[in-house]
């Protein structure tokens, strides 16, 4: 497998966003913050669909990102 710098950058962005998503899960959100969080969550989901799990280090990493996506969706649904 040839490593693509674009694919690696996508995965790196996902990792950084995952940290942001975990902070979001732990915080209380105002109405405005919730709107912004929904936008970030959509972007996270969009990137997750584009990412190739082989650049992440394995399927377990992909599963972890999907769990984060689900936890954020549950938080924002409240």
N, CA, C and O atoms as a Tripos MOL2 file, in Angstrom:
@<TRIPOS>MOLECULE
protein
  312   311    78     0     0
PROTEIN
NO_CHARGES

@<TRIPOS>ATOM
      1 N           0.8460   -1.1730    0.0000 N.3       1 UNK1
      2 CA          0.0000    0.0000    0.0000 C.3       1 UNK1
      3 C           0.8980    1.2450    0.0000 C.2       1 UNK1
      4 O           1.7730    1.3910    0.8530 O.2       1 UNK1
      5 N           0.6740    2.1010   -0.9340 N.am      2 UNK2
      6 CA          1.4250    3.3460   -1.0110 C.3       2 UNK2
      7 C           0.7170    4.4000   -0.1600 C.2       2 UNK2
      8 O          -0.4870    4.6190   -0.2900 O.2       2 UNK2
      9 N           1.4850    5.0410    0.7070 N.am      3 UNK3
     10 CA          0.9060    6.0490    1.5810 C.3       3 UNK3
     11 C           0.6760    7.3460    0.8200 C.2       3 UNK3
     12 O           1.5620    7.8500    0.1310 O.2       3 UNK3
     13 N          -0.5080    7.8600    0.9590 N.am      4 UNK4
     14 CA         -0.8720    9.1240    0.3420 C.3       4 UNK4
     15 C          -0.8670   10.2070    1.4110 C.2       4 UNK4
     16 O          -1.4730   10.0420    2.4700 O.2       4 UNK4
     17 N          -0.1900   11.3050    1.1400 N.am      5 UNK5
     18 CA         -0.1390   12.3780    2.1390 C.3       5 UNK5
     19 C          -1.5310   12.9610    2.3770 C.2       5 UNK5
     20 O          -1.8350   13.4100    3.4820 O.2       5 UNK5
     21 N          -2.3650   12.9540    1.3570 N.am      6 UNK6
     22 CA         -3.7310   13.4650    1.5150 C.3       6 UNK6
     23 C          -4.5440   12.5590    2.4510 C.2       6 UNK6
     24 O          -5.2780   13.0450    3.3120 O.2       6 UNK6
     25 N          -4.4070   11.2440    2.2720 N.am      7 UNK7
     26 CA         -5.1150   10.3060    3.1400 C.3       7 UNK7
     27 C          -4.6020   10.3820    4.5760 C.2       7 UNK7
     28 O          -5.3810   10.3160    5.5270 O.2       7 UNK7
     29 N          -3.2930   10.5210    4.7230 N.am      8 UNK8
     30 CA         -2.7250   10.6490    6.0670 C.3       8 UNK8
     31 C          -3.1810   11.9420    6.7440 C.2       8 UNK8
     32 O          -3.4470   11.9520    7.9460 O.2       8 UNK8
     33 N          -3.2710   13.0170    5.9880 N.am      9 UNK9
     34 CA         -3.7480   14.2910    6.5390 C.3       9 UNK9
     35 C          -5.1990   14.1760    6.9710 C.2       9 UNK9
     36 O          -5.5890   14.7550    7.9850 O.2       9 UNK9
     37 N          -5.9970   13.4440    6.2260 N.am     10 UNK10
     38 CA         -7.4000   13.2330    6.5810 C.3      10 UNK10
     39 C          -7.5140   12.4930    7.9090 C.2      10 UNK10
     40 O          -8.3100   12.8660    8.7710 O.2      10 UNK10
     41 N          -6.7190   11.4510    8.0660 N.am     11 UNK11
     42 CA         -6.7310   10.6820    9.3080 C.3      11 UNK11
     43 C          -6.2390   11.5420   10.4730 C.2      11 UNK11
     44 O          -6.7950   11.4750   11.5690 O.2      11 UNK11
     45 N          -5.2150   12.3360   10.2460 N.am     12 UNK12
     46 CA         -4.7190   13.2260   11.2980 C.3      12 UNK12
     47 C          -5.7980   14.2150   11.7250 C.2      12 UNK12
     48 O          -5.9650   14.4830   12.9140 O.2      12 UNK12
     49 N          -6.5220   14.7500   10.7630 N.am     13 UNK13
     50 CA         -7.6100   15.6770   11.0800 C.3      13 UNK13
     51 C          -8.7020   14.9790   11.8840 C.2      13 UNK13
     52 O          -9.2750   15.5680   12.8000 O.2      13 UNK13
     53 N          -8.9860   13.7410   11.5480 N.am     14 UNK14
     54 CA         -9.9670   12.9720   12.3160 C.3      14 UNK14
     55 C          -9.5220   12.7870   13.7590 C.2      14 UNK14
     56 O         -10.3250   12.9320   14.6800 O.2      14 UNK14
     57 N          -8.2420   12.4680   13.9630 N.am     15 UNK15
     58 CA         -7.7310   12.2930   15.3240 C.3      15 UNK15
     59 C          -7.8720   13.5820   16.1370 C.2      15 UNK15
     60 O          -8.2730   13.5500   17.3010 O.2      15 UNK15
     61 N          -7.5420   14.6990   15.5220 N.am     16 UNK16
     62 CA         -7.6680   15.9790   16.2150 C.3      16 UNK16
     63 C          -9.1230   16.2910   16.5250 C.2      16 UNK16
     64 O          -9.4440   16.7820   17.6070 O.2      16 UNK16
     65 N          -9.9890   16.0100   15.5860 N.am     17 UNK17
     66 CA        -11.4190   16.2430   15.8090 C.3      17 UNK17
     67 C         -11.9700   15.3090   16.8790 C.2      17 UNK17
     68 O         -12.8870   15.6770   17.6130 O.2      17 UNK17
     69 N         -11.4160   14.1030   16.9690 N.am     18 UNK18
     70 CA        -11.8790   13.1610   17.9830 C.3      18 UNK18
     71 C         -11.6470   13.7240   19.3790 C.2      18 UNK18
     72 O         -12.5020   13.5800   20.2530 O.2      18 UNK18
     73 N         -10.5210   14.3540   19.5940 N.am     19 UNK19
     74 CA        -10.2390   14.9900   20.8890 C.3      19 UNK19
     75 C         -11.2860   16.0640   21.1650 C.2      19 UNK19
     76 O         -11.8170   16.1530   22.2720 O.2      19 UNK19
     77 N         -11.5780   16.8740   20.1600 N.am     20 UNK20
     78 CA        -12.5980   17.9110   20.2760 C.3      20 UNK20
     79 C         -13.9660   17.3000   20.5870 C.2      20 UNK20
     80 O         -14.7160   17.8280   21.4080 O.2      20 UNK20
     81 N         -14.2790   16.2020   19.9360 N.am     21 UNK21
     82 CA        -15.5740   15.5390   20.1500 C.3      21 UNK21
     83 C         -15.6840   15.0000   21.5750 C.2      21 UNK21
     84 O         -16.7560   15.0630   22.1780 O.2      21 UNK21
     85 N         -14.5830   14.4690   22.1200 N.am     22 UNK22
     86 CA        -14.6110   13.9650   23.4990 C.3      22 UNK22
     87 C         -14.8350   15.1090   24.4900 C.2      22 UNK22
     88 O         -15.5390   14.9370   25.4860 O.2      22 UNK22
     89 N         -14.2510   16.2540   24.2280 N.am     23 UNK23
     90 CA        -14.4830   17.4150   25.0850 C.3      23 UNK23
     91 C         -15.9360   17.8560   24.9980 C.2      23 UNK23
     92 O         -16.5310   18.2410   26.0040 O.2      23 UNK23
     93 N         -16.4980   17.8020   23.8220 N.am     24 UNK24
     94 CA        -17.8850   18.1730   23.6020 C.3      24 UNK24
     95 C         -18.8160   17.2600   24.4040 C.2      24 UNK24
     96 O         -19.7810   17.7290   25.0080 O.2      24 UNK24
     97 N         -18.5290   15.9710   24.4070 N.am     25 UNK25
     98 CA        -19.3500   14.9950   25.1170 C.3      25 UNK25
     99 C         -19.3910   15.2970   26.6100 C.2      25 UNK25
    100 O         -20.4240   15.1190   27.2560 O.2      25 UNK25
    101 N         -18.2710   15.7520   27.1540 N.am     26 UNK26
    102 CA        -18.1620   15.9840   28.5950 C.3      26 UNK26
    103 C         -18.7190   17.3240   29.0590 C.2      26 UNK26
    104 O         -18.8670   17.5410   30.2610 O.2      26 UNK26
    105 N         -19.0280   18.2190   28.1360 N.am     27 UNK27
    106 CA        -19.4240   19.5720   28.5350 C.3      27 UNK27
    107 C         -20.9230   19.7990   28.4260 C.2      27 UNK27
    108 O         -21.6330   19.0960   27.7080 O.2      27 UNK27
    109 N         -21.3800   20.8100   29.1660 N.am     28 UNK28
    110 CA        -22.7510   21.2870   29.0390 C.3      28 UNK28
    111 C         -22.7440   22.3390   27.9300 C.2      28 UNK28
    112 O         -21.8680   23.2030   27.8790 O.2      28 UNK28
    113 N         -23.7280   22.2510   27.0530 N.am     29 UNK29
    114 CA        -23.7290   23.1260   25.8930 C.3      29 UNK29
    115 C         -24.8990   24.0990   25.9090 C.2      29 UNK29
    116 O         -26.0330   23.7250   26.2070 O.2      29 UNK29
    117 N         -24.6080   25.3390   25.5860 N.am     30 UNK30
    118 CA        -25.6800   26.3100   25.3890 C.3      30 UNK30
    119 C         -26.3220   26.0260   24.0310 C.2      30 UNK30
    120 O         -25.8290   25.1920   23.2710 O.2      30 UNK30
    121 N         -27.3950   26.7030   23.7350 N.am     31 UNK31
    122 CA        -28.0780   26.5050   22.4510 C.3      31 UNK31
    123 C         -27.1390   26.8210   21.2910 C.2      31 UNK31
    124 O         -27.0720   26.0640   20.3230 O.2      31 UNK31
    125 N         -26.4210   27.9250   21.3830 N.am     32 UNK32
    126 CA        -25.4840   28.3130   20.3260 C.3      32 UNK32
    127 C         -24.3460   27.2950   20.2000 C.2      32 UNK32
    128 O         -23.9680   26.9160   19.0910 O.2      32 UNK32
    129 N         -23.8150   26.8620   21.3160 N.am     33 UNK33
    130 CA        -22.7360   25.8720   21.2920 C.3      33 UNK33
    131 C         -23.2220   24.5530   20.6910 C.2      33 UNK33
    132 O         -22.4710   23.8660   19.9980 O.2      33 UNK33
    133 N         -24.4730   24.2060   20.9580 N.am     34 UNK34
    134 CA        -25.0390   22.9810   20.4170 C.3      34 UNK34
    135 C         -25.1290   23.0580   18.8880 C.2      34 UNK34
    136 O         -24.8480   22.0780   18.1970 O.2      34 UNK34
    137 N         -25.5190   24.2180   18.3680 N.am     35 UNK35
    138 CA        -25.5760   24.3960   16.9130 C.3      35 UNK35
    139 C         -24.1890   24.2290   16.2930 C.2      35 UNK35
    140 O         -24.0270   23.5530   15.2770 O.2      35 UNK35
    141 N         -23.2050   24.8480   16.9130 N.am     36 UNK36
    142 CA        -21.8350   24.7400   16.4160 C.3      36 UNK36
    143 C         -21.3320   23.2960   16.5200 C.2      36 UNK36
    144 O         -20.6340   22.8070   15.6310 O.2      36 UNK36
    145 N         -21.6890   22.6340   17.5980 N.am     37 UNK37
    146 CA        -21.2710   21.2490   17.7960 C.3      37 UNK37
    147 C         -21.8950   20.3300   16.7430 C.2      37 UNK37
    148 O         -21.2560   19.3860   16.2780 O.2      37 UNK37
    149 N         -23.1250   20.6060   16.3780 N.am     38 UNK38
    150 CA        -23.7720   19.7940   15.3410 C.3      38 UNK38
    151 C         -23.0290   19.9370   14.0170 C.2      38 UNK38
    152 O         -22.8610   18.9600   13.2870 O.2      38 UNK38
    153 N         -22.5870   21.1420   13.7100 N.am     39 UNK39
    154 CA        -21.8270   21.3620   12.4790 C.3      39 UNK39
    155 C         -20.5000   20.6050   12.5160 C.2      39 UNK39
    156 O         -20.1150   19.9690   11.5350 O.2      39 UNK39
    157 N         -19.8090   20.6750   13.6440 N.am     40 UNK40
    158 CA        -18.5380   19.9480   13.7840 C.3      40 UNK40
    159 C         -18.7620   18.4360   13.6970 C.2      40 UNK40
    160 O         -17.9570   17.7120   13.1120 O.2      40 UNK40
    161 N         -19.8730   17.9690   14.2910 N.am     41 UNK41
    162 CA        -20.1870   16.5380   14.2520 C.3      41 UNK41
    163 C         -20.4780   16.0840   12.8210 C.2      41 UNK41
    164 O         -20.0900   14.9840   12.4280 O.2      41 UNK41
    165 N         -21.1530   16.9210   12.0490 N.am     42 UNK42
    166 CA        -21.4030   16.5830   10.6430 C.3      42 UNK42
    167 C         -20.0910   16.4910    9.8690 C.2      42 UNK42
    168 O         -19.8990   15.5900    9.0530 O.2      42 UNK42
    169 N         -19.2040   17.4240   10.1350 N.am     43 UNK43
    170 CA        -17.9010   17.4160    9.4650 C.3      43 UNK43
    171 C         -17.1050   16.1690    9.8590 C.2      43 UNK43
    172 O         -16.4700   15.5400    9.0130 O.2      43 UNK43
    173 N         -17.1430   15.8220   11.1320 N.am     44 UNK44
    174 CA        -16.4610   14.6220   11.6220 C.3      44 UNK44
    175 C         -16.9990   13.3860   10.9100 C.2      44 UNK44
    176 O         -16.2250   12.5450   10.4530 O.2      44 UNK44
    177 N         -18.3180   13.2740   10.8150 N.am     45 UNK45
    178 CA        -18.9390   12.1320   10.1470 C.3      45 UNK45
    179 C         -18.5600   12.0770    8.6650 C.2      45 UNK45
    180 O         -18.2940   11.0070    8.1160 O.2      45 UNK45
    181 N         -18.5410   13.2280    8.0440 N.am     46 UNK46
    182 CA        -18.1820   13.3130    6.6230 C.3      46 UNK46
    183 C         -16.7420   12.8270    6.4080 C.2      46 UNK46
    184 O         -16.4710   12.0490    5.4930 O.2      46 UNK46
    185 N         -15.8350   13.2910    7.2530 N.am     47 UNK47
    186 CA        -14.4360   12.8750    7.1380 C.3      47 UNK47
    187 C         -14.2730   11.3860    7.4370 C.2      47 UNK47
    188 O         -13.4700   10.6980    6.8060 O.2      47 UNK47
    189 N         -15.0340   10.9080    8.3950 N.am     48 UNK48
    190 CA        -14.9480    9.5020    8.7700 C.3      48 UNK48
    191 C         -15.3610    8.6050    7.6040 C.2      48 UNK48
    192 O         -14.7830    7.5370    7.4050 O.2      48 UNK48
    193 N         -16.3450    9.0310    6.8450 N.am     49 UNK49
    194 CA        -16.7830    8.2530    5.6840 C.3      49 UNK49
    195 C         -15.7290    8.2510    4.5760 C.2      49 UNK49
    196 O         -15.6170    7.2790    3.8300 O.2      49 UNK49
    197 N         -14.9590    9.3290    4.4670 N.am     50 UNK50
    198 CA        -13.9200    9.4370    3.4390 C.3      50 UNK50
    199 C         -12.6470    8.6670    3.8040 C.2      50 UNK50
    200 O         -11.9240    8.2040    2.9220 O.2      50 UNK50
    201 N         -12.3840    8.5370    5.0780 N.am     51 UNK51
    202 CA        -11.1080    7.9890    5.5420 C.3      51 UNK51
    203 C         -10.9800    6.4980    5.2490 C.2      51 UNK51
    204 O         -11.9560    5.7490    5.3010 O.2      51 UNK51
    205 N          -9.7780    6.0950    4.9460 N.am     52 UNK52
    206 CA         -9.4400    4.6990    4.7100 C.3      52 UNK52
    207 C          -8.8730    4.1340    6.0190 C.2      52 UNK52
    208 O          -7.8570    4.6180    6.5160 O.2      52 UNK52
    209 N          -9.5240    3.1230    6.5680 N.am     53 UNK53
    210 CA         -9.1130    2.5880    7.8630 C.3      53 UNK53
    211 C          -7.6890    2.0650    7.8350 C.2      53 UNK53
    212 O          -7.0470    1.9800    8.8820 O.2      53 UNK53
    213 N          -7.1810    1.7130    6.6680 N.am     54 UNK54
    214 CA         -5.8220    1.1780    6.5950 C.3      54 UNK54
    215 C          -4.7790    2.2320    6.9510 C.2      54 UNK54
    216 O          -3.6610    1.8870    7.3350 O.2      54 UNK54
    217 N          -5.1260    3.5050    6.8290 N.am     55 UNK55
    218 CA         -4.2160    4.5840    7.1980 C.3      55 UNK55
    219 C          -4.3010    4.9010    8.6960 C.2      55 UNK55
    220 O          -3.5040    5.6810    9.2180 O.2      55 UNK55
    221 N          -5.2590    4.2980    9.3700 N.am     56 UNK56
    222 CA         -5.4850    4.5920   10.7900 C.3      56 UNK56
    223 C          -4.7240    3.6630   11.7160 C.2      56 UNK56
    224 O          -4.5960    3.9420   12.9080 O.2      56 UNK56
    225 N          -4.2330    2.5920   11.1960 N.am     57 UNK57
    226 CA         -3.5270    1.6430   12.0410 C.3      57 UNK57
    227 C          -4.3570    0.4120   12.3430 C.2      57 UNK57
    228 O          -3.9030   -0.4710   13.0710 O.2      57 UNK57
    229 N          -5.5550    0.3330   11.8050 N.am     58 UNK58
    230 CA         -6.3680   -0.8640   11.9900 C.3      58 UNK58
    231 C          -7.8420   -0.5700   12.1420 C.2      58 UNK58
    232 O          -8.2650    0.5710   12.3320 O.2      58 UNK58
    233 N          -8.6070   -1.6420   12.0510 N.am     59 UNK59
    234 CA        -10.0590   -1.5140   12.1560 C.3      59 UNK59
    235 C         -10.5000   -1.1110   13.5670 C.2      59 UNK59
    236 O         -11.5540   -0.4980   13.7360 O.2      59 UNK59
    237 N          -9.7030   -1.4520   14.5720 N.am     60 UNK60
    238 CA        -10.0590   -1.0790   15.9350 C.3      60 UNK60
    239 C         -10.0600    0.4380   16.1120 C.2      60 UNK60
    240 O         -10.8600    0.9750   16.8780 O.2      60 UNK60
    241 N          -9.1780    1.1190   15.4150 N.am     61 UNK61
    242 CA         -9.1360    2.5870   15.4680 C.3      61 UNK61
    243 C         -10.3780    3.1530   14.7930 C.2      61 UNK61
    244 O         -10.9860    4.1010   15.2910 O.2      61 UNK61
    245 N         -10.7480    2.5770   13.6740 N.am     62 UNK62
    246 CA        -11.9650    2.9980   12.9830 C.3      62 UNK62
    247 C         -13.1720    2.8060   13.8860 C.2      62 UNK62
    248 O         -14.0420    3.6750   13.9520 O.2      62 UNK62
    249 N         -13.2330    1.6900   14.5740 N.am     63 UNK63
    250 CA        -14.3420    1.4200   15.4920 C.3      63 UNK63
    251 C         -14.3820    2.4510   16.6160 C.2      63 UNK63
    252 O         -15.4600    2.8990   17.0080 O.2      63 UNK63
    253 N         -13.2330    2.8240   17.1280 N.am     64 UNK64
    254 CA        -13.1600    3.8460   18.1690 C.3      64 UNK64
    255 C         -13.7090    5.1870   17.6690 C.2      64 UNK64
    256 O         -14.4280    5.8800   18.3900 O.2      64 UNK64
    257 N         -13.3650    5.5410   16.4370 N.am     65 UNK65
    258 CA        -13.8720    6.7880   15.8570 C.3      65 UNK65
    259 C         -15.3830    6.7160   15.6550 C.2      65 UNK65
    260 O         -16.0870    7.7040   15.8670 O.2      65 UNK65
    261 N         -15.8740    5.5650   15.2530 N.am     66 UNK66
    262 CA        -17.3250    5.3940   15.0820 C.3      66 UNK66
    263 C         -18.0540    5.4770   16.4290 C.2      66 UNK66
    264 O         -19.1580    6.0150   16.5090 O.2      66 UNK66
    265 N         -17.4390    4.9510   17.4690 N.am     67 UNK67
    266 CA        -18.0280    5.0450   18.8060 C.3      67 UNK67
    267 C         -18.0940    6.4980   19.2460 C.2      67 UNK67
    268 O         -19.0770    6.9200   19.8550 O.2      67 UNK67
    269 N         -17.0680    7.2550   18.9460 N.am     68 UNK68
    270 CA        -17.0720    8.6810   19.2540 C.3      68 UNK68
    271 C         -18.1950    9.3780   18.4910 C.2      68 UNK68
    272 O         -18.9180   10.2020   19.0510 O.2      68 UNK68
    273 N         -18.3320    9.0470   17.2310 N.am     69 UNK69
    274 CA        -19.3970    9.6270   16.4020 C.3      69 UNK69
    275 C         -20.7690    9.3460   17.0160 C.2      69 UNK69
    276 O         -21.6120   10.2410   17.0830 O.2      69 UNK69
    277 N         -20.9930    8.1310   17.4570 N.am     70 UNK70
    278 CA        -22.2720    7.7490   18.0590 C.3      70 UNK70
    279 C         -22.4990    8.4620   19.3950 C.2      70 UNK70
    280 O         -23.6070    8.9200   19.6710 O.2      70 UNK70
    281 N         -21.4700    8.5570   20.2110 N.am     71 UNK71
    282 CA        -21.5950    9.2290   21.5050 C.3      71 UNK71
    283 C         -21.9460   10.7070   21.3180 C.2      71 UNK71
    284 O         -22.7570   11.2540   22.0650 O.2      71 UNK71
    285 N         -21.3410   11.3440   20.3300 N.am     72 UNK72
    286 CA        -21.6490   12.7460   20.0570 C.3      72 UNK72
    287 C         -23.0790   12.8920   19.5730 C.2      72 UNK72
    288 O         -23.7880   13.8140   19.9780 O.2      72 UNK72
    289 N         -23.5000   11.9860   18.7090 N.am     73 UNK73
    290 CA        -24.8810   12.0280   18.2080 C.3      73 UNK73
    291 C         -25.8770   11.8930   19.3570 C.2      73 UNK73
    292 O         -26.8940   12.5870   19.3840 O.2      73 UNK73
    293 N         -25.5920   11.0140   20.2930 N.am     74 UNK74
    294 CA        -26.4720   10.8410   21.4560 C.3      74 UNK74
    295 C         -26.4750   12.1110   22.3150 C.2      74 UNK74
    296 O         -27.5310   12.5340   22.7850 O.2      74 UNK74
    297 N         -25.3220   12.7090   22.5180 N.am     75 UNK75
    298 CA        -25.2220   13.9380   23.3210 C.3      75 UNK75
    299 C         -26.0330   15.0640   22.6890 C.2      75 UNK75
    300 O         -26.7370   15.7970   23.3840 O.2      75 UNK75
    301 N         -25.9320   15.1980   21.3840 N.am     76 UNK76
    302 CA        -26.6120   16.2900   20.6920 C.3      76 UNK76
    303 C         -28.1030   16.0450   20.5260 C.2      76 UNK76
    304 O         -28.8590   16.9870   20.2880 O.2      76 UNK76
    305 N         -28.5340   14.8020   20.6480 N.am     77 UNK77
    306 CA        -29.9530   14.4710   20.5290 C.3      77 UNK77
    307 C         -30.7470   14.8380   21.7810 C.2      77 UNK77
    308 O         -31.9760   14.9030   21.7450 O.2      77 UNK77
    309 N         -30.0550   15.0730   22.8700 N.am     78 UNK78
    310 CA        -30.7400   15.4190   24.1370 C.3      78 UNK78
    311 C         -31.2510   16.8170   24.1150 C.2      78 UNK78
    312 O         -31.8490   17.2710   25.0910 O.2      78 UNK78
@<TRIPOS>BOND
     1     1     2 1
     2     2     3 1
     3     3     4 2
     4     3     5 am
     5     5     6 1
     6     6     7 1
     7     7     8 2
     8     7     9 am
     9     9    10 1
    10    10    11 1
    11    11    12 2
    12    11    13 am
    13    13    14 1
    14    14    15 1
    15    15    16 2
    16    15    17 am
    17    17    18 1
    18    18    19 1
    19    19    20 2
    20    19    21 am
    21    21    22 1
    22    22    23 1
    23    23    24 2
    24    23    25 am
    25    25    26 1
    26    26    27 1
    27    27    28 2
    28    27    29 am
    29    29    30 1
    30    30    31 1
    31    31    32 2
    32    31    33 am
    33    33    34 1
    34    34    35 1
    35    35    36 2
    36    35    37 am
    37    37    38 1
    38    38    39 1
    39    39    40 2
    40    39    41 am
    41    41    42 1
    42    42    43 1
    43    43    44 2
    44    43    45 am
    45    45    46 1
    46    46    47 1
    47    47    48 2
    48    47    49 am
    49    49    50 1
    50    50    51 1
    51    51    52 2
    52    51    53 am
    53    53    54 1
    54    54    55 1
    55    55    56 2
    56    55    57 am
    57    57    58 1
    58    58    59 1
    59    59    60 2
    60    59    61 am
    61    61    62 1
    62    62    63 1
    63    63    64 2
    64    63    65 am
    65    65    66 1
    66    66    67 1
    67    67    68 2
    68    67    69 am
    69    69    70 1
    70    70    71 1
    71    71    72 2
    72    71    73 am
    73    73    74 1
    74    74    75 1
    75    75    76 2
    76    75    77 am
    77    77    78 1
    78    78    79 1
    79    79    80 2
    80    79    81 am
    81    81    82 1
    82    82    83 1
    83    83    84 2
    84    83    85 am
    85    85    86 1
    86    86    87 1
    87    87    88 2
    88    87    89 am
    89    89    90 1
    90    90    91 1
    91    91    92 2
    92    91    93 am
    93    93    94 1
    94    94    95 1
    95    95    96 2
    96    95    97 am
    97    97    98 1
    98    98    99 1
    99    99   100 2
   100    99   101 am
   101   101   102 1
   102   102   103 1
   103   103   104 2
   104   103   105 am
   105   105   106 1
   106   106   107 1
   107   107   108 2
   108   107   109 am
   109   109   110 1
   110   110   111 1
   111   111   112 2
   112   111   113 am
   113   113   114 1
   114   114   115 1
   115   115   116 2
   116   115   117 am
   117   117   118 1
   118   118   119 1
   119   119   120 2
   120   119   121 am
   121   121   122 1
   122   122   123 1
   123   123   124 2
   124   123   125 am
   125   125   126 1
   126   126   127 1
   127   127   128 2
   128   127   129 am
   129   129   130 1
   130   130   131 1
   131   131   132 2
   132   131   133 am
   133   133   134 1
   134   134   135 1
   135   135   136 2
   136   135   137 am
   137   137   138 1
   138   138   139 1
   139   139   140 2
   140   139   141 am
   141   141   142 1
   142   142   143 1
   143   143   144 2
   144   143   145 am
   145   145   146 1
   146   146   147 1
   147   147   148 2
   148   147   149 am
   149   149   150 1
   150   150   151 1
   151   151   152 2
   152   151   153 am
   153   153   154 1
   154   154   155 1
   155   155   156 2
   156   155   157 am
   157   157   158 1
   158   158   159 1
   159   159   160 2
   160   159   161 am
   161   161   162 1
   162   162   163 1
   163   163   164 2
   164   163   165 am
   165   165   166 1
   166   166   167 1
   167   167   168 2
   168   167   169 am
   169   169   170 1
   170   170   171 1
   171   171   172 2
   172   171   173 am
   173   173   174 1
   174   174   175 1
   175   175   176 2
   176   175   177 am
   177   177   178 1
   178   178   179 1
   179   179   180 2
   180   179   181 am
   181   181   182 1
   182   182   183 1
   183   183   184 2
   184   183   185 am
   185   185   186 1
   186   186   187 1
   187   187   188 2
   188   187   189 am
   189   189   190 1
   190   190   191 1
   191   191   192 2
   192   191   193 am
   193   193   194 1
   194   194   195 1
   195   195   196 2
   196   195   197 am
   197   197   198 1
   198   198   199 1
   199   199   200 2
   200   199   201 am
   201   201   202 1
   202   202   203 1
   203   203   204 2
   204   203   205 am
   205   205   206 1
   206   206   207 1
   207   207   208 2
   208   207   209 am
   209   209   210 1
   210   210   211 1
   211   211   212 2
   212   211   213 am
   213   213   214 1
   214   214   215 1
   215   215   216 2
   216   215   217 am
   217   217   218 1
   218   218   219 1
   219   219   220 2
   220   219   221 am
   221   221   222 1
   222   222   223 1
   223   223   224 2
   224   223   225 am
   225   225   226 1
   226   226   227 1
   227   227   228 2
   228   227   229 am
   229   229   230 1
   230   230   231 1
   231   231   232 2
   232   231   233 am
   233   233   234 1
   234   234   235 1
   235   235   236 2
   236   235   237 am
   237   237   238 1
   238   238   239 1
   239   239   240 2
   240   239   241 am
   241   241   242 1
   242   242   243 1
   243   243   244 2
   244   243   245 am
   245   245   246 1
   246   246   247 1
   247   247   248 2
   248   247   249 am
   249   249   250 1
   250   250   251 1
   251   251   252 2
   252   251   253 am
   253   253   254 1
   254   254   255 1
   255   255   256 2
   256   255   257 am
   257   257   258 1
   258   258   259 1
   259   259   260 2
   260   259   261 am
   261   261   262 1
   262   262   263 1
   263   263   264 2
   264   263   265 am
   265   265   266 1
   266   266   267 1
   267   267   268 2
   268   267   269 am
   269   269   270 1
   270   270   271 1
   271   271   272 2
   272   271   273 am
   273   273   274 1
   274   274   275 1
   275   275   276 2
   276   275   277 am
   277   277   278 1
   278   278   279 1
   279   279   280 2
   280   279   281 am
   281   281   282 1
   282   282   283 1
   283   283   284 2
   284   283   285 am
   285   285   286 1
   286   286   287 1
   287   287   288 2
   288   287   289 am
   289   289   290 1
   290   290   291 1
   291   291   292 2
   292   291   293 am
   293   293   294 1
   294   294   295 1
   295   295   296 2
   296   295   297 am
   297   297   298 1
   298   298   299 1
   299   299   300 2
   300   299   301 am
   301   301   302 1
   302   302   303 1
   303   303   304 2
   304   303   305 am
   305   305   306 1
   306   306   307 1
   307   307   308 2
   308   307   309 am
   309   309   310 1
   310   310   311 1
   311   311   312 2
@<TRIPOS>SUBSTRUCTURE
     1 UNK1         2 RESIDUE 1 A UNK
     2 UNK2         6 RESIDUE 1 A UNK
     3 UNK3        10 RESIDUE 1 A UNK
     4 UNK4        14 RESIDUE 1 A UNK
     5 UNK5        18 RESIDUE 1 A UNK
     6 UNK6        22 RESIDUE 1 A UNK
     7 UNK7        26 RESIDUE 1 A UNK
     8 UNK8        30 RESIDUE 1 A UNK
     9 UNK9        34 RESIDUE 1 A UNK
    10 UNK10       38 RESIDUE 1 A UNK
    11 UNK11       42 RESIDUE 1 A UNK
    12 UNK12       46 RESIDUE 1 A UNK
    13 UNK13       50 RESIDUE 1 A UNK
    14 UNK14       54 RESIDUE 1 A UNK
    15 UNK15       58 RESIDUE 1 A UNK
    16 UNK16       62 RESIDUE 1 A UNK
    17 UNK17       66 RESIDUE 1 A UNK
    18 UNK18       70 RESIDUE 1 A UNK
    19 UNK19       74 RESIDUE 1 A UNK
    20 UNK20       78 RESIDUE 1 A UNK
    21 UNK21       82 RESIDUE 1 A UNK
    22 UNK22       86 RESIDUE 1 A UNK
    23 UNK23       90 RESIDUE 1 A UNK
    24 UNK24       94 RESIDUE 1 A UNK
    25 UNK25       98 RESIDUE 1 A UNK
    26 UNK26      102 RESIDUE 1 A UNK
    27 UNK27      106 RESIDUE 1 A UNK
    28 UNK28      110 RESIDUE 1 A UNK
    29 UNK29      114 RESIDUE 1 A UNK
    30 UNK30      118 RESIDUE 1 A UNK
    31 UNK31      122 RESIDUE 1 A UNK
    32 UNK32      126 RESIDUE 1 A UNK
    33 UNK33      130 RESIDUE 1 A UNK
    34 UNK34      134 RESIDUE 1 A UNK
    35 UNK35      138 RESIDUE 1 A UNK
    36 UNK36      142 RESIDUE 1 A UNK
    37 UNK37      146 RESIDUE 1 A UNK
    38 UNK38      150 RESIDUE 1 A UNK
    39 UNK39      154 RESIDUE 1 A UNK
    40 UNK40      158 RESIDUE 1 A UNK
    41 UNK41      162 RESIDUE 1 A UNK
    42 UNK42      166 RESIDUE 1 A UNK
    43 UNK43      170 RESIDUE 1 A UNK
    44 UNK44      174 RESIDUE 1 A UNK
    45 UNK45      178 RESIDUE 1 A UNK
    46 UNK46      182 RESIDUE 1 A UNK
    47 UNK47      186 RESIDUE 1 A UNK
    48 UNK48      190 RESIDUE 1 A UNK
    49 UNK49      194 RESIDUE 1 A UNK
    50 UNK50      198 RESIDUE 1 A UNK
    51 UNK51      202 RESIDUE 1 A UNK
    52 UNK52      206 RESIDUE 1 A UNK
    53 UNK53      210 RESIDUE 1 A UNK
    54 UNK54      214 RESIDUE 1 A UNK
    55 UNK55      218 RESIDUE 1 A UNK
    56 UNK56      222 RESIDUE 1 A UNK
    57 UNK57      226 RESIDUE 1 A UNK
    58 UNK58      230 RESIDUE 1 A UNK
    59 UNK59      234 RESIDUE 1 A UNK
    60 UNK60      238 RESIDUE 1 A UNK
    61 UNK61      242 RESIDUE 1 A UNK
    62 UNK62      246 RESIDUE 1 A UNK
    63 UNK63      250 RESIDUE 1 A UNK
    64 UNK64      254 RESIDUE 1 A UNK
    65 UNK65      258 RESIDUE 1 A UNK
    66 UNK66      262 RESIDUE 1 A UNK
    67 UNK67      266 RESIDUE 1 A UNK
    68 UNK68      270 RESIDUE 1 A UNK
    69 UNK69      274 RESIDUE 1 A UNK
    70 UNK70      278 RESIDUE 1 A UNK
    71 UNK71      282 RESIDUE 1 A UNK
    72 UNK72      286 RESIDUE 1 A UNK
    73 UNK73      290 RESIDUE 1 A UNK
    74 UNK74      294 RESIDUE 1 A UNK
    75 UNK75      298 RESIDUE 1 A UNK
    76 UNK76      302 RESIDUE 1 A UNK
    77 UNK77      306 RESIDUE 1 A UNK
    78 UNK78      310 RESIDUE 1 A UNK
